[in-house]
């Protein structure tokens, strides 16, 4: 059953990270406030601080009723708000402000502020699955291996944007040694080396790499998408397939559909995992479970998407 959401969203909360990105947050708040006021809505703001944000947001929502909560930020902010709203009747909206914005892209949300704000009055309400990866919440994608390493290096550096990500990836690629994984799911077992292992509840990375073609956010299952070690000569063709929905066409890729999984790295007690754009060092084995249709989201209405 859908939550008791009014066809008109009157009272809205926008969650912002005041120090993230290159956008003037005071100007953004003014834009959001004016946009909402012109359409008969109230906009209030919750600023994250980096200090126990999840608990503080959850406590705030206990005493402040809203028709919807919008994550105005990048993947980290979207994941934070999604976790706070999971297993509640309050829907999530996203105003994409990050460099990746993977979840918002998979939901078909426009990547500019004012078009995304249309969700405050013209939307489709739907529920999506969420994941727990080693006890951590995930609304979108997590992975182990090469990309997790690049995300950690990127997070530790000062430079931002796609160019910095590509530079780090190029530097790390030559010396990277793939790990060996043991994967046990509810349907099968696999063991072998992998350049990268993605735990996918969705389709596309924020970089527009299509890691999990034809996946659904609400199908009650997730996919493990492996890229096995490949020779340098195969890299261009593999990269092309990752941008053209042809992941399954490569000799170096495989997908495993499941509802639960246990991922071990023989010989290691901890493993680096990036979850919704944030790096974590987790103890192994890493258990992954899916929680079907546990998060309500606002996405563009079908007629709006066709305009």
C-alpha positions as CSV (number, residue, x, y, z in Angstrom):
1,X,0.0,0.0,0.0
2,X,1.3,3.5,-0.8
3,X,1.8,6.0,2.0
4,X,-0.8,8.6,2.7
5,X,0.8,11.2,0.4
6,X,-1.4,14.1,-0.6
7,X,-1.6,14.7,-4.4
8,X,-0.3,18.1,-3.4
9,X,3.0,18.3,-1.5
10,X,2.6,21.3,0.7
11,X,5.2,21.1,3.4
12,X,8.7,20.2,2.2
13,X,12.1,19.7,3.8
14,X,15.4,20.1,1.8
15,X,18.5,18.5,3.3
16,X,21.7,20.3,2.2
17,X,25.4,19.9,2.9
18,X,26.5,23.5,3.3
19,X,30.2,22.8,2.5
20,X,29.9,20.4,-0.4
21,X,30.3,21.2,-4.1
22,X,30.8,24.5,-5.8
23,X,27.2,25.8,-5.5
24,X,26.4,28.9,-3.4
25,X,24.0,27.3,-0.9
26,X,22.5,30.7,0.2
27,X,21.5,31.4,-3.5
28,X,20.3,27.8,-3.8
29,X,18.0,28.2,-0.7
30,X,16.6,31.4,-2.1
31,X,15.9,29.7,-5.4
32,X,14.2,26.8,-3.7
33,X,12.2,29.0,-1.4
34,X,11.0,31.3,-4.2
35,X,10.1,28.3,-6.4
36,X,8.0,26.7,-3.7
37,X,6.3,29.9,-2.5
38,X,5.2,30.6,-6.1
39,X,3.5,27.2,-6.1
40,X,1.9,27.4,-2.7
41,X,4.4,25.3,-0.9
42,X,6.6,25.8,2.2
43,X,10.3,25.0,2.1
44,X,12.4,24.4,5.2
45,X,16.1,23.4,5.3
46,X,18.1,20.9,7.3
47,X,21.9,21.5,7.1
48,X,24.2,18.5,7.6
49,X,27.3,19.0,9.7
50,X,29.3,15.7,9.2
51,X,28.6,14.9,12.9
52,X,26.1,12.1,13.4
53,X,23.9,13.4,10.6
54,X,21.7,10.3,10.2
55,X,20.7,10.2,13.9
56,X,20.1,14.0,13.9
57,X,18.0,13.9,10.8
58,X,15.9,11.0,12.0
59,X,15.3,12.7,15.4
60,X,14.3,15.9,13.6
61,X,11.8,14.1,11.4
62,X,10.2,12.5,14.5
63,X,9.1,16.0,15.6
64,X,8.6,17.8,12.3
65,X,6.0,16.4,9.9
66,X,6.7,16.8,6.2
67,X,5.0,15.6,3.0
68,X,8.3,14.8,1.4
69,X,12.1,15.3,2.1
70,X,14.4,16.3,-0.7
71,X,18.1,15.5,-0.8
72,X,19.8,18.6,-2.3
73,X,23.3,17.3,-3.0
74,X,25.3,14.5,-4.4
75,X,25.3,10.7,-3.9
76,X,26.3,10.9,-0.2
77,X,23.4,13.3,0.7
78,X,20.9,11.3,-1.3
79,X,22.0,8.1,0.5
80,X,21.8,9.8,3.9
81,X,18.3,11.0,3.3
82,X,17.2,7.7,1.8
83,X,18.4,5.8,4.8
84,X,16.6,8.2,7.1
85,X,13.3,7.7,5.2
86,X,13.6,3.9,4.6
87,X,10.7,2.0,6.3
88,X,8.8,5.2,6.7
89,X,5.9,6.7,4.7
90,X,7.8,9.8,3.8
91,X,8.9,9.9,0.2
92,X,12.4,10.9,-1.0
93,X,13.0,13.6,-3.7
94,X,16.4,14.5,-5.1
95,X,17.8,17.8,-6.3
96,X,21.0,16.5,-7.9
97,X,24.1,18.7,-7.1
98,X,27.0,16.3,-7.1
99,X,29.4,15.2,-9.8
100,X,27.9,11.7,-10.1
101,X,24.2,11.8,-9.0
102,X,23.8,8.1,-9.8
103,X,20.5,7.4,-8.0
104,X,18.8,10.5,-9.4
105,X,19.9,9.4,-13.0
106,X,18.5,5.9,-12.5
107,X,15.2,7.5,-11.3
108,X,15.1,9.7,-14.4
109,X,15.3,13.0,-12.4
110,X,16.6,16.0,-14.4
111,X,20.1,17.0,-13.6
112,X,19.4,20.8,-13.3
113,X,18.0,22.4,-10.2
114,X,14.8,24.0,-11.5
115,X,13.7,21.1,-13.7
116,X,14.3,18.8,-10.7
117,X,12.2,21.1,-8.5
118,X,9.2,20.2,-10.7
119,X,9.0,17.1,-8.5
120,X,7.5,19.3,-5.8
121,X,4.3,19.5,-7.7
122,X,4.4,17.0,-10.6
123,X,5.6,13.5,-9.7
124,X,5.0,9.8,-9.7
125,X,5.2,8.0,-6.4
126,X,6.9,4.6,-6.4
127,X,8.7,2.3,-3.9
128,X,12.2,0.9,-4.5
129,X,14.4,-1.8,-2.9
130,X,17.3,-0.9,-0.6
131,X,20.3,-3.0,0.4
132,X,22.4,-3.7,3.4
133,X,26.1,-4.2,2.6
134,X,28.2,-5.4,5.5
135,X,25.6,-3.8,7.8
136,X,25.8,-0.5,5.9
137,X,22.8,1.0,4.0
138,X,22.9,1.3,0.2
139,X,20.2,2.7,-2.0
140,X,22.1,2.4,-5.3
141,X,25.5,0.8,-6.0
142,X,28.4,-0.6,-4.0
143,X,31.6,-2.2,-5.2
144,X,34.8,-3.9,-4.2
145,X,38.0,-3.8,-6.2
146,X,39.4,-1.2,-8.6
147,X,36.6,1.4,-8.5
148,X,36.4,1.2,-4.6
149,X,40.1,2.0,-4.6
150,X,39.7,5.0,-6.9
151,X,36.8,6.3,-4.9
152,X,38.9,6.2,-1.7
153,X,41.8,8.0,-3.4
154,X,39.4,10.6,-4.8
155,X,37.9,11.0,-1.4
156,X,41.3,11.6,0.2
157,X,42.4,14.1,-2.4
158,X,41.5,17.8,-2.8
159,X,40.7,17.9,-6.5
160,X,37.1,17.3,-7.6
161,X,35.3,16.6,-10.9
162,X,35.6,13.9,-13.6
163,X,39.1,15.0,-14.6
164,X,40.5,14.3,-11.2
165,X,38.7,10.9,-11.1
166,X,40.2,9.9,-14.5
167,X,43.7,11.1,-13.5
168,X,43.6,8.9,-10.3
169,X,42.2,5.9,-12.2
170,X,45.0,6.2,-14.8
171,X,47.7,6.4,-12.1
172,X,46.4,3.4,-10.2
173,X,45.6,1.1,-13.2
174,X,49.1,0.1,-14.1
175,X,50.0,-1.3,-10.6
176,X,46.6,-2.6,-9.6
177,X,46.5,-6.3,-8.6
178,X,43.0,-7.9,-8.7
179,X,41.9,-9.8,-5.6
180,X,40.4,-13.3,-5.4
181,X,36.8,-13.5,-4.2
182,X,34.6,-16.2,-2.9
183,X,30.9,-15.4,-3.6
184,X,28.1,-17.5,-2.0
185,X,24.5,-16.5,-3.0
186,X,21.1,-18.1,-2.4
187,X,21.4,-19.5,-6.0
188,X,25.1,-20.3,-6.7
189,X,28.7,-20.1,-5.6
190,X,31.6,-18.6,-7.5
191,X,35.3,-18.2,-6.8
192,X,38.0,-16.4,-8.8
193,X,39.9,-13.2,-9.3
194,X,38.0,-10.0,-10.3
195,X,39.2,-6.6,-11.3
196,X,36.0,-5.2,-9.9
197,X,32.9,-6.5,-8.2
198,X,29.8,-4.4,-8.1
199,X,26.8,-5.0,-5.9
200,X,24.0,-3.4,-8.0
201,X,20.5,-2.5,-7.0
202,X,20.4,-0.2,-10.0
203,X,21.8,0.3,-13.5
204,X,24.2,3.2,-13.9
205,X,27.1,4.8,-12.1
206,X,27.1,8.6,-11.9
207,X,29.9,8.5,-14.5
208,X,27.2,7.0,-16.9
209,X,28.9,3.6,-16.9
210,X,26.1,1.1,-17.4
211,X,27.2,-1.7,-15.0
212,X,23.9,-3.6,-14.8
213,X,21.8,-3.3,-17.9
214,X,18.0,-3.9,-17.7
215,X,18.0,-4.0,-13.9
216,X,15.0,-2.8,-11.9
217,X,15.0,-0.8,-8.6
218,X,11.9,-2.6,-7.4
219,X,12.3,-6.3,-8.5
220,X,13.2,-7.7,-5.1
221,X,16.7,-8.8,-6.2
222,X,20.1,-7.4,-6.9
223,X,22.9,-8.3,-9.2
224,X,26.6,-9.0,-8.6
225,X,28.4,-7.7,-11.6
226,X,32.0,-8.9,-12.1
227,X,34.7,-7.7,-14.3
228,X,37.3,-10.4,-14.4
229,X,41.0,-9.6,-15.1
230,X,41.6,-8.6,-18.7
231,X,44.6,-7.8,-20.9
232,X,45.4,-4.2,-21.7
233,X,44.5,-4.8,-25.3
234,X,40.9,-5.6,-24.2
235,X,40.5,-2.4,-22.2
236,X,39.1,-0.2,-25.0
237,X,36.5,-2.7,-26.1
238,X,35.5,-3.3,-22.5
239,X,35.2,0.4,-21.8
240,X,33.0,0.8,-24.9
241,X,30.6,-1.9,-23.8
242,X,30.3,-0.3,-20.3
243,X,29.0,2.9,-22.0
244,X,26.6,1.2,-24.4
245,X,24.5,-1.2,-22.3
246,X,26.6,-4.2,-23.6
247,X,28.1,-5.3,-20.3
248,X,27.1,-8.9,-20.9
249,X,28.7,-9.0,-24.3
250,X,32.3,-9.1,-23.0
251,X,34.3,-12.3,-22.4
252,X,35.5,-10.7,-19.1
253,X,32.2,-9.9,-17.5
254,X,29.5,-11.9,-15.7
255,X,26.3,-11.1,-13.7
256,X,24.8,-13.1,-10.8
257,X,21.2,-12.4,-9.8
258,X,20.4,-13.1,-6.1
259,X,18.5,-12.0,-3.0
260,X,21.3,-12.5,-0.6
261,X,25.1,-13.0,-0.9
262,X,28.2,-13.5,1.2
263,X,31.4,-12.1,-0.2
264,X,34.8,-13.3,1.2
265,X,38.3,-12.3,0.2
266,X,40.5,-15.3,1.2
267,X,43.4,-14.3,3.4
268,X,42.0,-10.8,4.3
269,X,40.1,-9.8,7.4
270,X,39.0,-6.5,6.0
271,X,38.1,-5.2,2.5
272,X,37.6,-1.8,1.0
273,X,34.0,-1.3,-0.2
274,X,32.5,1.9,-1.7
275,X,28.8,2.3,-0.9
276,X,26.8,5.0,-2.7
277,X,30.0,6.9,-3.3
278,X,31.5,6.6,0.2
279,X,34.5,4.4,0.9
280,X,34.4,1.9,3.9
281,X,36.8,-0.7,5.3
282,X,34.6,-3.6,6.3
283,X,35.3,-6.9,8.0
284,X,35.0,-10.0,5.8
285,X,32.9,-11.8,4.9
286,X,30.6,-9.0,3.7
287,X,27.0,-10.1,3.8
288,X,24.5,-8.4,1.4
289,X,20.7,-8.5,1.8
290,X,17.9,-6.8,0.0
291,X,14.9,-5.1,1.6
292,X,12.2,-5.1,-1.1
293,X,10.2,-1.9,-1.7
294,X,11.4,-0.3,1.6
295,X,11.8,3.3,0.3
296,X,9.2,5.6,-1.3
297,X,10.6,7.9,-3.9
298,X,9.4,10.7,-6.1
299,X,10.3,10.4,-9.8
300,X,9.1,12.4,-12.8
301,X,5.6,11.6,-14.0
302,X,5.4,9.8,-17.3
303,X,3.9,12.7,-19.1
304,X,6.6,15.0,-17.7
305,X,9.4,12.7,-18.9
306,X,7.9,12.7,-22.4
307,X,7.7,16.5,-22.7
